[in-house]
Amino acid sequence: MHREQSSLYQSQAVNAIYLEIVSARRDYKVKYDTPPTSPHPTPSTAAATPTLLHQHPTLARTSRPPKPIWPPPSQTGAQTA
């Protein structure tokens, strides 16, 4: 009975890994094998297309950099003479 369960679990694990690989390959093909939907811009269309700034809205409102999530370790305890 134990061997049958072990074999069943291994079979399920192999099947899950196989499905992940197949899904990853399909996503890769869709992402990299699909031709672009629009032609390359010509000088006339490039001049008519507005340039958008791709910046996070919260970063656009402030000139200060964001605070780090974890502060660096204290330097006072590490310095020994």
Secondary structure, 3 states (H helix, E strand, C coil): CHHHHHHHHHHHHHHHHHHHHHHHHHHHHHHHHCCCCCCCCCHHHHHHCCCCCCCCHHHHHCCCCCCCCCCCCCCCCCCCC
